[in-house]
Amino acid sequence: MNIMNLLNAMPGAVAQGLIWGIMAIGVYLTYKILDVADLTVDGTLCTGGATFIMATMAGCSIPVALLLAFIAGLVAGLVTGLLHVACGIPAILAGILTQLALYSVNLRIMGKSMLAVSVDKFPLLVSVRNQASSCLVALVFVAAIIGVLYWFFGTELGCAIRATGANSNMSRAQGINTDRMKLVGLVLANGLVGLSGGLYTQYLGSVTVNMGRGAIVIGLAAVIIGEVLLGKIFRNFALRLTGVVIGAIIYYVVIALVIQLGLNTDDLKLFSAAFVAIALFIPHWRNNHPGKTLAKGGKNHA
């Protein structure tokens, strides 16, 4: 392994980790807060990227194009939410249906399977050609999003969403409209994924119709890594969100490492799936470790 090549790859891994960390925060909102498995994100990421690139080519400023990418994500989440709460379709199936539909929608938006946007022609905020600046810009976005979410989930509406995910029946008994809370949570989460797609499109300089395939795996990896490594330290809500972003960075650093070790890039999806499976297994192993069980038994006996 060439150490210099690995060190040169680190800024790119950090930049991608920060950008995908925004997407992972969206996954965290559904998976951990709402306790819903939302597979819409595989399509929403591309929807955000496609919307951004078309808006940019139409003459919109970069901030406006990113706002439109965020709104496109909101709409995708709204569709999933309505399928779930209004039509009674299980959340995981509603996400699959929306994701499937978004493939055609994304093709309609783009007009073809791939579009490119050059940093030479447009004042892009992030680019693979300027990774130091990209890291700084992505860090600003991450900090702002965590700050806004920390405030939002401290409001009455935000607390109602968290209560719905913690105990839906009890929340309903307290007069909370749990269907509405699930809808708001799904909309907000996919809005963040759409925004992440807009940033990632800038970073790559292009968008393809398959850009978001496997995004849910990366999002879950970031959530689980952050929880396993930092869950006992980061107990504050804002710090937990920060842990998710750190988890995304660690994921991409590991990817860069294994590529430098000679992993065939065709096997990245297989490696990602195995990596997430191991990360998901670790909490289960901890909870069922014989030593831990014995210690608890000894304490109770005493």
C-alpha positions as CSV (number, residue, x, y, z in Angstrom):
1,M,0.0,0.0,0.0
2,N,1.3,3.4,-1.0
3,I,1.0,5.7,2.1
4,M,1.2,8.9,0.1
5,N,-1.6,7.8,-2.2
6,L,-3.7,7.0,0.9
7,L,-3.0,10.4,2.5
8,N,-3.8,12.1,-0.8
9,A,-7.2,10.3,-0.8
10,M,-8.1,11.4,2.7
11,P,-9.4,15.0,1.8
12,G,-11.7,13.4,-0.8
13,A,-12.9,10.8,1.6
14,V,-13.7,13.5,4.2
15,A,-15.5,15.7,1.7
16,Q,-17.6,12.8,0.5
17,G,-18.2,11.7,4.1
18,L,-19.5,15.2,5.0
19,I,-21.8,15.4,2.0
20,W,-23.1,11.9,2.5
21,G,-23.4,12.7,6.2
22,I,-26.3,15.0,5.4
23,M,-28.0,12.1,3.6
24,A,-27.2,9.9,6.7
25,I,-28.9,12.5,9.0
26,G,-32.0,12.0,6.9
27,V,-31.7,8.2,7.3
28,Y,-31.2,8.8,11.1
29,L,-34.4,10.8,11.3
30,T,-36.5,7.9,9.9
31,Y,-34.6,4.9,11.1
32,K,-33.8,6.0,14.7
33,I,-36.4,8.8,15.5
34,L,-39.5,7.6,13.6
35,D,-38.5,3.9,13.8
36,V,-39.4,3.6,10.1
37,A,-37.4,1.9,7.4
38,D,-37.6,4.4,4.5
39,L,-36.1,3.1,1.2
40,T,-37.1,6.2,-0.7
41,V,-33.6,7.7,-0.2
42,D,-32.1,5.5,-3.1
43,G,-34.3,7.5,-5.5
44,T,-34.4,10.8,-3.6
45,L,-30.6,11.4,-3.8
46,C,-30.7,11.3,-7.6
47,T,-33.9,13.4,-7.7
48,G,-32.1,16.1,-5.7
49,G,-29.0,15.9,-8.0
50,A,-31.1,15.9,-11.2
51,T,-33.2,18.9,-10.0
52,F,-30.1,20.8,-9.1
53,I,-28.3,20.2,-12.4
54,M,-31.4,21.1,-14.5
55,A,-32.0,24.2,-12.4
56,T,-28.4,25.3,-12.8
57,M,-28.4,24.8,-16.5
58,A,-31.7,26.8,-16.7
59,G,-29.9,29.8,-15.2
60,C,-30.7,29.5,-11.5
61,S,-28.1,30.5,-9.0
62,I,-26.4,27.8,-7.0
63,P,-28.3,28.6,-3.8
64,V,-31.6,28.6,-5.6
65,A,-30.8,25.3,-7.4
66,L,-29.9,23.7,-4.0
67,L,-33.2,25.0,-2.5
68,L,-35.0,23.4,-5.4
69,A,-33.1,20.1,-4.8
70,F,-34.2,20.3,-1.2
71,I,-37.9,20.9,-2.2
72,A,-37.7,18.0,-4.7
73,G,-36.7,15.8,-1.8
74,L,-39.5,17.1,0.3
75,V,-42.0,16.2,-2.4
76,A,-40.5,12.7,-2.7
77,G,-40.9,12.2,1.1
78,L,-44.4,13.6,0.9
79,V,-45.4,10.9,-1.6
80,T,-43.9,8.2,0.6
81,G,-45.7,9.6,3.6
82,L,-49.0,9.8,1.9
83,L,-48.7,6.2,0.6
84,H,-48.0,5.2,4.2
85,V,-50.4,7.2,6.3
86,A,-53.2,7.9,3.9
87,C,-53.2,4.6,1.9
88,G,-52.2,2.3,4.8
89,I,-49.3,0.9,2.9
90,P,-46.4,-0.3,5.2
91,A,-43.6,2.2,5.3
92,I,-41.0,-0.1,3.8
93,L,-43.3,-0.9,0.8
94,A,-44.3,2.8,0.4
95,G,-40.6,3.6,0.2
96,I,-40.0,0.9,-2.4
97,L,-42.9,2.1,-4.5
98,T,-41.7,5.8,-4.4
99,Q,-38.1,4.7,-5.1
100,L,-39.3,2.7,-8.1
101,A,-41.4,5.6,-9.5
102,L,-38.5,8.1,-8.9
103,Y,-36.3,6.2,-11.4
104,S,-38.7,7.2,-14.2
105,V,-39.2,10.6,-12.7
106,N,-35.5,11.2,-12.6
107,L,-35.1,10.2,-16.2
108,R,-37.9,12.6,-17.1
109,I,-36.2,15.4,-15.3
110,M,-32.8,14.8,-16.8
111,G,-33.9,13.8,-20.3
112,K,-31.2,11.2,-20.4
113,S,-29.3,8.8,-18.1
114,M,-26.4,11.2,-17.4
115,L,-25.8,14.9,-17.2
116,A,-22.6,16.8,-16.4
117,V,-21.9,20.2,-14.9
118,S,-18.5,21.8,-15.0
119,V,-16.9,23.9,-12.3
120,D,-15.3,25.9,-15.1
121,K,-18.8,27.1,-16.4
122,F,-20.7,27.4,-13.1
123,P,-19.7,28.7,-9.7
124,L,-20.1,25.4,-7.9
125,L,-19.8,25.4,-4.1
126,V,-18.0,22.0,-4.0
127,S,-15.9,20.2,-6.5
128,V,-13.6,17.1,-6.6
129,R,-11.0,19.5,-8.1
130,N,-10.8,21.6,-5.0
131,Q,-11.2,19.2,-2.1
132,A,-10.0,21.4,0.7
133,S,-12.6,24.1,-0.1
134,S,-15.2,21.3,-0.6
135,C,-14.5,20.0,3.0
136,L,-14.9,23.5,4.4
137,V,-18.2,24.2,2.5
138,A,-19.6,20.8,3.4
139,L,-18.7,21.3,7.0
140,V,-20.6,24.6,7.1
141,F,-23.7,22.9,5.6
142,V,-23.4,20.1,8.2
143,A,-23.0,22.5,11.1
144,A,-26.0,24.6,10.0
145,I,-28.2,21.6,9.4
146,I,-27.4,20.1,12.8
147,G,-28.0,23.5,14.5
148,V,-31.4,23.9,12.8
149,L,-32.5,20.3,13.6
150,Y,-31.4,20.7,17.2
151,W,-33.6,23.7,17.5
152,F,-36.5,22.1,15.5
153,F,-36.6,18.9,17.6
154,G,-36.7,21.0,20.7
155,T,-40.0,22.6,19.6
156,E,-43.4,21.2,20.3
157,L,-43.7,19.8,16.8
158,G,-40.2,18.2,17.0
159,C,-40.9,16.7,20.4
160,A,-44.2,15.2,19.0
161,I,-42.3,13.6,16.2
162,R,-39.8,12.1,18.6
163,A,-42.6,10.9,20.9
164,T,-44.3,9.3,17.9
165,G,-41.2,7.3,17.1
166,A,-40.6,6.3,20.7
167,N,-44.1,5.1,21.4
168,S,-46.8,5.6,18.8
169,N,-49.7,4.3,20.9
170,M,-48.9,6.4,23.9
171,S,-48.4,9.5,21.7
172,R,-51.8,8.9,20.2
173,A,-53.3,8.6,23.6
174,Q,-51.8,12.0,24.5
175,G,-53.7,13.5,21.6
176,I,-50.8,13.6,19.1
177,N,-51.7,13.1,15.5
178,T,-49.1,10.3,14.9
179,D,-49.9,10.0,11.1
180,R,-49.2,13.7,10.7
181,M,-45.9,13.4,12.6
182,K,-44.8,10.5,10.5
183,L,-45.6,12.5,7.4
184,V,-43.6,15.5,8.6
185,G,-40.7,13.3,9.5
186,L,-40.5,11.5,6.2
187,V,-40.8,14.8,4.3
188,L,-38.0,16.4,6.3
189,A,-35.7,13.4,6.0
190,N,-36.1,13.2,2.3
191,G,-35.6,16.9,1.9
192,L,-32.2,16.5,3.5
193,V,-31.4,13.6,1.2
194,G,-32.4,15.8,-1.8
195,L,-30.1,18.6,-0.6
196,S,-27.3,16.0,-0.2
197,G,-27.9,14.9,-3.8
198,G,-27.5,18.5,-5.0
199,L,-24.2,18.9,-3.2
200,Y,-22.9,15.5,-4.3
201,T,-23.8,16.3,-7.9
202,Q,-21.6,19.5,-7.7
203,Y,-18.8,17.5,-6.1
204,L,-18.8,14.8,-8.8
205,G,-19.6,17.3,-11.6
206,S,-22.3,15.0,-12.9
207,V,-25.4,13.0,-12.1
208,T,-26.5,9.6,-13.3
209,V,-29.8,8.0,-13.0
210,N,-28.2,5.3,-10.8
211,M,-26.4,7.7,-8.5
212,G,-28.5,6.9,-5.4
213,R,-28.4,3.2,-5.7
214,G,-27.3,1.7,-2.4
215,A,-27.6,5.1,-0.6
216,I,-29.7,3.5,2.2
217,V,-26.8,1.1,2.9
218,I,-24.3,3.9,3.2
219,G,-26.8,5.9,5.4
220,L,-27.3,2.9,7.7
221,A,-23.6,2.3,7.9
222,A,-23.0,5.9,9.0
223,V,-25.8,5.7,11.6
224,I,-24.6,2.4,13.0
225,I,-20.9,3.3,13.0
226,G,-21.7,6.6,14.8
227,E,-23.8,4.8,17.3
228,V,-21.4,1.9,18.0
229,L,-18.3,4.1,18.3
230,L,-19.7,7.3,19.8
231,G,-23.2,6.4,21.2
232,K,-22.0,6.2,24.8
233,I,-20.1,9.5,24.5
234,F,-22.5,11.5,22.4
235,R,-25.8,11.5,24.3
236,N,-27.0,15.0,23.4
237,F,-29.2,15.1,20.3
238,A,-26.9,17.5,18.4
239,L,-23.9,15.3,19.3
240,R,-25.8,12.2,18.1
241,L,-26.3,13.9,14.7
242,T,-22.6,14.8,14.7
243,G,-21.8,11.1,15.4
244,V,-23.8,10.1,12.3
245,V,-21.7,12.5,10.1
246,I,-18.5,11.2,11.7
247,G,-19.8,7.7,10.9
248,A,-20.1,8.7,7.3
249,I,-16.6,10.1,7.2
250,I,-15.2,6.9,8.8
251,Y,-17.1,4.8,6.2
252,Y,-15.5,6.7,3.3
253,V,-12.0,6.6,5.0
254,V,-12.4,2.8,5.2
255,I,-13.4,2.7,1.6
256,A,-10.4,4.7,0.6
257,L,-8.2,2.4,2.7
258,V,-9.5,-0.9,1.2
259,I,-9.2,0.6,-2.3
260,Q,-5.5,1.4,-1.6
261,L,-5.1,-2.2,-0.3
262,G,-6.2,-3.4,-3.8
263,L,-9.9,-4.1,-3.5
264,N,-11.5,-4.4,-6.9
265,T,-14.0,-1.5,-7.3
266,D,-16.5,-3.9,-8.7
267,D,-16.7,-5.4,-5.2
268,L,-17.4,-2.2,-3.4
269,K,-21.2,-2.9,-3.0
270,L,-20.4,-6.4,-1.6
271,F,-17.9,-4.9,0.8
272,S,-20.4,-2.1,1.8
273,A,-23.2,-4.7,2.5
274,A,-20.8,-6.9,4.6
275,F,-19.5,-3.8,6.4
276,V,-23.1,-2.7,7.4
277,A,-24.0,-6.3,8.4
278,I,-21.0,-6.4,10.8
279,A,-21.9,-2.9,12.2
280,L,-25.5,-4.0,12.8
281,F,-24.3,-7.2,14.4
282,I,-22.0,-5.5,17.0
283,P,-24.8,-4.0,19.1
284,H,-26.7,-7.3,19.1
285,W,-23.5,-9.1,20.2
286,R,-22.9,-6.6,22.9
287,N,-26.4,-7.0,24.3
288,N,-26.2,-10.8,24.3
289,H,-22.5,-11.2,25.3
290,P,-22.3,-14.0,27.9
291,G,-19.9,-12.0,30.1
292,K,-22.3,-9.1,30.2
293,T,-25.2,-11.4,31.1
294,L,-23.1,-13.0,33.9
295,A,-22.2,-9.7,35.3
296,K,-25.8,-8.6,35.5
297,G,-26.8,-11.9,37.1
298,G,-24.0,-11.6,39.7
299,K,-25.2,-8.1,40.5
300,N,-28.8,-9.1,40.9
301,H,-27.7,-12.1,43.0
302,A,-25.8,-9.9,45.4
